[in-house]
Amino acid sequence: MYATALLQGLVEESYMKFPVFIDSPMQKFDIDHAHNIVKHFYPEVSEQVILFPLIKKEMSLEEYSLLLPYVSNAYLLDNTDNDCTAFKHVETNNLFSEFEKMNVYAN
């Protein structure tokens, strides 16, 4: 919560429009705080916000659905082989279903 508040303060006080990158965006929040962050903070913190969540672990389908009106692009990491990972562009509405398809045989 402290880091989130600090980030918002930096954005507000800088008067600069820069992208905000957030890794593990929901890792430490309980369900109520996660919903509030998704509904009120992420859409407002900056004009461009890039989230790097672990699908289904750090961000649920329900939380993603709250963000969906604000999502312009979605990507999944695709481990094409042992030595290569690529970004796979997916339709924003299909992020979770594409994730399921890619991980159907994962342990």
N, CA and C atoms as an extended XYZ file, in Angstrom:
321
Properties=species:S:1:pos:R:3:atomname:S:1:resname:S:1:resid:I:1 pbc="F F F"
N         0.830       -1.194        0.000 N   MET     1
C         0.000        0.000        0.000 CA  MET     1
C         0.873        1.255        0.000 C   MET     1
N         1.977        1.214        0.763 N   TYR     2
C         2.862        2.375        0.818 CA  TYR     2
C         3.437        2.682       -0.567 C   TYR     2
N         3.938        1.658       -1.250 N   ALA     3
C         4.527        1.861       -2.579 CA  ALA     3
C         3.490        2.400       -3.562 C   ALA     3
N         2.270        1.920       -3.466 N   THR     4
C         1.196        2.380       -4.343 CA  THR     4
C         0.894        3.850       -4.075 C   THR     4
N         0.811        4.229       -2.807 N   ALA     5
C         0.554        5.626       -2.452 CA  ALA     5
C         1.714        6.518       -2.886 C   ALA     5
N         2.939        6.036       -2.717 N   LEU     6
C         4.115        6.797       -3.128 CA  LEU     6
C         4.115        7.007       -4.640 C   LEU     6
N         3.801        5.971       -5.381 N   LEU     7
C         3.743        6.067       -6.841 CA  LEU     7
C         2.718        7.107       -7.270 C   LEU     7
N         1.539        7.072       -6.686 N   GLN     8
C         0.513        8.042       -7.055 CA  GLN     8
C         0.962        9.460       -6.715 C   GLN     8
N         1.600        9.631       -5.586 N   GLY     9
C         2.105       10.950       -5.205 CA  GLY     9
C         3.147       11.465       -6.179 C   GLY     9
N         4.053       10.593       -6.612 N   LEU    10
C         5.079       10.998       -7.581 CA  LEU    10
C         4.456       11.420       -8.908 C   LEU    10
N         3.474       10.678       -9.361 N   VAL    11
C         2.807       11.012      -10.620 CA  VAL    11
C         2.088       12.351      -10.505 C   VAL    11
N         1.362       12.540       -9.406 N   GLU    12
C         0.596       13.784       -9.221 CA  GLU    12
C         1.507       15.004       -9.103 C   GLU    12
N         2.589       14.883       -8.349 N   GLU    13
C         3.457       16.023       -8.090 CA  GLU    13
C         4.413       16.343       -9.233 C   GLU    13
N         4.691       15.383      -10.092 N   SER    14
C         5.656       15.615      -11.163 CA  SER    14
C         5.055       16.405      -12.320 C   SER    14
N         3.750       16.362      -12.478 N   TYR    15
C         3.049       17.004      -13.598 CA  TYR    15
C         3.577       16.509      -14.947 C   TYR    15
N         4.193       15.336      -14.944 N   MET    16
C         4.692       14.740      -16.179 CA  MET    16
C         3.816       13.550      -16.530 C   MET    16
N         3.636       13.343      -17.815 N   LYS    17
C         2.849       12.210      -18.280 CA  LYS    17
C         3.817       11.124      -18.736 C   LYS    17
N         4.096       10.203      -17.842 N   PHE    18
C         5.000        9.113      -18.179 CA  PHE    18
C         4.308        7.788      -17.900 C   PHE    18
N         4.719        6.739      -18.611 N   PRO    19
C         4.089        5.435      -18.363 CA  PRO    19
C         4.505        4.881      -17.005 C   PRO    19
N         3.597        4.155      -16.409 N   VAL    20
C         3.848        3.517      -15.113 CA  VAL    20
C         3.874        2.013      -15.342 C   VAL    20
N         4.950        1.367      -14.897 N   PHE    21
C         5.108       -0.077      -15.007 CA  PHE    21
C         4.967       -0.675      -13.617 C   PHE    21
N         4.082       -1.675      -13.479 N   ILE    22
C         3.840       -2.287      -12.170 CA  ILE    22
C         3.972       -3.798      -12.301 C   ILE    22
N         4.985       -4.344      -11.632 N   ASP    23
C         5.223       -5.781      -11.628 CA  ASP    23
C         4.559       -6.370      -10.382 C   ASP    23
N         3.961       -7.537      -10.526 N   SER    24
C         3.244       -8.202       -9.425 CA  SER    24
C         2.230       -7.253       -8.793 C   SER    24
N         1.284       -6.760       -9.577 N   PRO    25
C         0.417       -5.673       -9.127 CA  PRO    25
C        -0.545       -6.017       -7.996 C   PRO    25
N        -0.883       -7.270       -7.802 N   MET    26
C        -1.885       -7.610       -6.798 CA  MET    26
C        -1.337       -8.545       -5.729 C   MET    26
N        -0.048       -8.705       -5.671 N   GLN    27
C         0.561       -9.736       -4.848 CA  GLN    27
C         0.226       -9.626       -3.360 C   GLN    27
N         0.206       -8.452       -2.818 N   LYS    28
C         0.056       -8.293       -1.371 CA  LYS    28
C        -1.317       -7.814       -0.920 C   LYS    28
N        -2.275       -7.731       -1.840 N   PHE    29
C        -3.578       -7.188       -1.481 CA  PHE    29
C        -4.583       -8.291       -1.192 C   PHE    29
N        -5.442       -8.051       -0.187 N   ASP    30
C        -6.574       -8.948        0.008 CA  ASP    30
C        -7.626       -8.607       -1.045 C   ASP    30
N        -8.689       -9.378       -1.105 N   ILE    31
C        -9.684       -9.246       -2.179 CA  ILE    31
C       -10.324       -7.850       -2.207 C   ILE    31
N       -10.640       -7.284       -1.047 N   ASP    32
C       -11.277       -5.963       -1.013 CA  ASP    32
C       -10.333       -4.877       -1.508 C   ASP    32
N        -9.086       -4.909       -1.036 N   HIS    33
C        -8.127       -3.902       -1.482 CA  HIS    33
C        -7.791       -4.082       -2.961 C   HIS    33
N        -7.703       -5.316       -3.408 N   ALA    34
C        -7.411       -5.585       -4.822 CA  ALA    34
C        -8.491       -4.980       -5.708 C   ALA    34
N        -9.744       -5.176       -5.357 N   HIS    35
C       -10.840       -4.614       -6.160 CA  HIS    35
C       -10.784       -3.085       -6.164 C   HIS    35
N       -10.496       -2.481       -5.026 N   ASN    36
C       -10.405       -1.023       -4.963 CA  ASN    36
C        -9.249       -0.494       -5.801 C   ASN    36
N        -8.108       -1.177       -5.748 N   ILE    37
C        -6.951       -0.768       -6.542 CA  ILE    37
C        -7.281       -0.864       -8.031 C   ILE    37
N        -7.922       -1.967       -8.431 N   VAL    38
C        -8.268       -2.182       -9.840 CA  VAL    38
C        -9.287       -1.147      -10.320 C   VAL    38
N       -10.281       -0.859       -9.507 N   LYS    39
C       -11.346        0.063       -9.925 CA  LYS    39
C       -10.935        1.525       -9.871 C   LYS    39
N       -10.134        1.899       -8.861 N   HIS    40
C        -9.905        3.317       -8.623 CA  HIS    40
C        -8.477        3.792       -8.885 C   HIS    40
N        -7.481        2.944       -8.648 N   PHE    41
C        -6.101        3.402       -8.766 CA  PHE    41
C        -5.524        3.207      -10.160 C   PHE    41
N        -5.522        1.977      -10.655 N   TYR    42
C        -4.879        1.702      -11.942 CA  TYR    42
C        -5.438        2.532      -13.101 C   TYR    42
N        -6.743        2.726      -13.199 N   PRO    43
C        -7.245        3.548      -14.317 CA  PRO    43
C        -6.876        5.032      -14.206 C   PRO    43
N        -6.491        5.495      -13.016 N   GLU    44
C        -6.265        6.920      -12.798 CA  GLU    44
C        -4.820        7.310      -12.546 C   GLU    44
N        -3.947        6.361      -12.255 N   VAL    45
C        -2.594        6.716      -11.820 CA  VAL    45
C        -1.774        7.391      -12.917 C   VAL    45
N        -2.008        7.027      -14.158 N   SER    46
C        -1.279        7.636      -15.267 CA  SER    46
C        -2.063        7.378      -16.552 C   SER    46
N        -1.674        8.059      -17.617 N   GLU    47
C        -2.353        7.838      -18.887 CA  GLU    47
C        -2.034        6.471      -19.469 C   GLU    47
N        -0.852        5.946      -19.162 N   GLN    48
C        -0.463        4.624      -19.641 CA  GLN    48
C         0.078        3.821      -18.466 C   GLN    48
N        -0.583        2.705      -18.178 N   VAL    49
C        -0.185        1.829      -17.087 CA  VAL    49
C         0.058        0.441      -17.663 C   VAL    49
N         1.225       -0.116      -17.379 N   ILE    50
C         1.572       -1.448      -17.865 CA  ILE    50
C         1.687       -2.360      -16.655 C   ILE    50
N         0.836       -3.380      -16.616 N   LEU    51
C         0.817       -4.328      -15.500 CA  LEU    51
C         1.458       -5.639      -15.940 C   LEU    51
N         2.196       -6.240      -15.026 N   PHE    52
C         2.818       -7.542      -15.257 CA  PHE    52
C         2.326       -8.527      -14.187 C   PHE    52
N         1.079       -8.974      -14.283 N   PRO    53
C         0.571       -9.910      -13.257 CA  PRO    53
C         0.835      -11.358      -13.642 C   PRO    53
N         0.868      -12.212      -12.647 N   LEU    54
C         0.805      -13.648      -12.882 CA  LEU    54
C        -0.675      -13.979      -12.991 C   LEU    54
N        -1.089      -14.406      -14.188 N   ILE    55
C        -2.498      -14.680      -14.447 CA  ILE    55
C        -2.994      -15.779      -13.510 C   ILE    55
N        -4.152      -15.549      -12.936 N   LYS    56
C        -4.856      -16.445      -12.015 CA  LYS    56
C        -4.187      -16.552      -10.655 C   LYS    56
N        -2.992      -15.990      -10.482 N   LYS    57
C        -2.341      -16.006       -9.174 CA  LYS    57
C        -2.366      -14.608       -8.558 C   LYS    57
N        -1.962      -13.623       -9.341 N   GLU    58
C        -1.958      -12.245       -8.858 CA  GLU    58
C        -3.122      -11.433       -9.404 C   GLU    58
N        -3.766      -11.935      -10.438 N   MET    59
C        -4.935      -11.252      -10.983 CA  MET    59
C        -5.957      -12.293      -11.420 C   MET    59
N        -7.137      -12.179      -10.855 N   SER    60
C        -8.221      -13.107      -11.186 CA  SER    60
C        -8.984      -12.594      -12.408 C   SER    60
N        -9.787      -13.452      -12.973 N   LEU    61
C       -10.640      -13.062      -14.088 CA  LEU    61
C       -11.587      -11.942      -13.663 C   LEU    61
N       -12.092      -12.011      -12.456 N   GLU    62
C       -12.996      -10.971      -11.954 CA  GLU    62
C       -12.287       -9.618      -11.891 C   GLU    62
N       -11.052       -9.596      -11.390 N   GLU    63
C       -10.299       -8.345      -11.317 CA  GLU    63
C        -9.975       -7.827      -12.717 C   GLU    63
N        -9.603       -8.737      -13.602 N   TYR    64
C        -9.311       -8.337      -14.983 CA  TYR    64
C       -10.567       -7.756      -15.646 C   TYR    64
N       -11.709       -8.329      -15.367 N   SER    65
C       -12.964       -7.828      -15.934 CA  SER    65
C       -13.237       -6.388      -15.504 C   SER    65
N       -12.840       -6.047      -14.289 N   LEU    66
C       -12.993       -4.661      -13.827 CA  LEU    66
C       -12.080       -3.709      -14.605 C   LEU    66
N       -10.921       -4.189      -14.993 N   LEU    67
C        -9.957       -3.382      -15.751 CA  LEU    67
C       -10.238       -3.331      -17.244 C   LEU    67
N       -10.956       -4.316      -17.749 N   LEU    68
C       -11.127       -4.501      -19.187 CA  LEU    68
C       -11.528       -3.245      -19.959 C   LEU    68
N       -12.413       -2.392      -19.442 N   PRO    69
C       -12.745       -1.177      -20.207 CA  PRO    69
C       -11.546       -0.262      -20.459 C   PRO    69
N       -10.483       -0.418      -19.685 N   TYR    70
C        -9.304        0.433      -19.798 CA  TYR    70
C        -8.148       -0.251      -20.540 C   TYR    70
N        -8.296       -1.512      -20.881 N   VAL    71
C        -7.210       -2.281      -21.486 CA  VAL    71
C        -7.199       -2.078      -22.994 C   VAL    71
N        -6.059       -1.655      -23.527 N   SER    72
C        -5.959       -1.473      -24.971 CA  SER    72
C        -5.222       -2.624      -25.644 C   SER    72
N        -4.316       -3.279      -24.942 N   ASN    73
C        -3.567       -4.411      -25.487 CA  ASN    73
C        -3.279       -5.417      -24.383 C   ASN    73
N        -3.205       -6.671      -24.774 N   ALA    74
C        -2.863       -7.730      -23.823 CA  ALA    74
C        -1.869       -8.679      -24.482 C   ALA    74
N        -0.919       -9.136      -23.698 N   TYR    75
C         0.115      -10.039      -24.190 CA  TYR    75
C         0.346      -11.141      -23.168 C   TYR    75
N         0.739      -12.289      -23.664 N   LEU    76
C         1.156      -13.393      -22.828 CA  LEU    76
C         2.590      -13.741      -23.191 C   LEU    76
N         3.359      -14.197      -22.218 N   LEU    77
C         4.691      -14.713      -22.515 CA  LEU    77
C         4.533      -16.130      -23.034 C   LEU    77
N         5.128      -16.399      -24.173 N   ASP    78
C         5.029      -17.702      -24.820 CA  ASP    78
C         6.418      -18.339      -24.863 C   ASP    78
N         6.606      -19.394      -24.082 N   ASN    79
C         7.880      -20.113      -24.090 CA  ASN    79
C         7.902      -21.017      -25.312 C   ASN    79
N         8.472      -20.497      -26.393 N   THR    80
C         8.447      -21.220      -27.660 CA  THR    80
C         9.351      -22.443      -27.638 C   THR    80
N        10.425      -22.398      -26.875 N   ASP    81
C        11.270      -23.572      -26.620 CA  ASP    81
C        12.097      -23.271      -25.376 C   ASP    81
N        13.027      -24.131      -25.041 N   ASN    82
C        13.790      -23.963      -23.801 CA  ASN    82
C        14.658      -22.706      -23.787 C   ASN    82
N        14.978      -22.191      -24.963 N   ASP    83
C        15.882      -21.046      -25.042 CA  ASP    83
C        15.230      -19.759      -25.525 C   ASP    83
N        13.920      -19.769      -25.686 N   CYS    84
C        13.284      -18.591      -26.290 CA  CYS    84
C        11.894      -18.344      -25.697 C   CYS    84
N        11.666      -17.094      -25.351 N   THR    85
C        10.355      -16.652      -24.903 CA  THR    85
C         9.965      -15.447      -25.751 C   THR    85
N         8.728      -15.419      -26.180 N   ALA    86
C         8.243      -14.325      -27.025 CA  ALA    86
C         6.949      -13.759      -26.449 C   ALA    86
N         6.660      -12.526      -26.819 N   PHE    87
C         5.385      -11.926      -26.460 CA  PHE    87
C         4.349      -12.368      -27.478 C   PHE    87
N         3.219      -12.851      -27.002 N   LYS    88
C         2.117      -13.244      -27.872 CA  LYS    88
C         0.970      -12.260      -27.647 C   LYS    88
N         0.627      -11.515      -28.702 N   HIS    89
C        -0.486      -10.581      -28.604 CA  HIS    89
C        -1.787      -11.374      -28.609 C   HIS    89
N        -2.680      -11.061      -27.679 N   VAL    90
C        -3.985      -11.717      -27.612 CA  VAL    90
C        -5.067      -10.641      -27.559 C   VAL    90
N        -6.248      -10.999      -28.023 N   GLU    91
C        -7.379      -10.078      -27.914 CA  GLU    91
C        -7.648       -9.825      -26.428 C   GLU    91
N        -7.940       -8.587      -26.089 N   THR    92
C        -8.118       -8.237      -24.680 CA  THR    92
C        -9.218       -9.060      -24.012 C   THR    92
N       -10.280       -9.356      -24.745 N   ASN    93
C       -11.382      -10.145      -24.177 CA  ASN    93
C       -11.019      -11.617      -23.974 C   ASN    93
N        -9.940      -12.065      -24.603 N   ASN    94
C        -9.592      -13.485      -24.573 CA  ASN    94
C        -8.338      -13.797      -23.764 C   ASN    94
N        -7.881      -12.876      -22.950 N   LEU    95
C        -6.627      -13.085      -22.223 CA  LEU    95
C        -6.647      -14.372      -21.399 C   LEU    95
N        -7.676      -14.578      -20.621 N   PHE    96
C        -7.703      -15.742      -19.735 CA  PHE    96
C        -7.932      -17.034      -20.507 C   PHE    96
N        -8.758      -17.002      -21.533 N   SER    97
C        -8.979      -18.221      -22.316 CA  SER    97
C        -7.713      -18.600      -23.094 C   SER    97
N        -6.986      -17.618      -23.619 N   GLU    98
C        -5.721      -17.905      -24.309 CA  GLU    98
C        -4.679      -18.435      -23.325 C   GLU    98
N        -4.686      -17.886      -22.130 N   PHE    99
C        -3.783      -18.388      -21.088 CA  PHE    99
C        -4.074      -19.860      -20.807 C   PHE    99
N        -5.349      -20.194      -20.699 N   GLU   100
C        -5.740      -21.590      -20.453 CA  GLU   100
C        -5.287      -22.503      -21.588 C   GLU   100
N        -5.465      -22.058      -22.828 N   LYS   101
C        -5.044      -22.859      -23.975 CA  LYS   101
C        -3.535      -23.106      -23.962 C   LYS   101
N        -2.781      -22.071      -23.651 N   MET   102
C        -1.322      -22.199      -23.646 CA  MET   102
C        -0.820      -23.074      -22.513 C   MET   102
N        -1.596      -23.197      -21.458 N   ASN   103
C        -1.144      -23.908      -20.271 CA  ASN   103
C        -1.927      -25.181      -19.986 C   ASN   103
N        -2.609      -25.705      -20.980 N   VAL   104
C        -3.451      -26.874      -20.780 CA  VAL   104
C        -2.654      -28.089      -20.307 C   VAL   104
N        -1.396      -28.191      -20.721 N   TYR   105
C        -0.575      -29.333      -20.326 CA  TYR   105
C         0.451      -28.994      -19.247 C   TYR   105
N         0.389      -27.786      -18.711 N   ALA   106
C         1.347      -27.390      -17.678 CA  ALA   106
C         1.070      -28.113      -16.369 C   ALA   106
N         2.125      -28.385      -15.659 N   ASN   107
C         1.989      -29.045      -14.339 CA  ASN   107
C         1.890      -28.016      -13.252 C   ASN   107
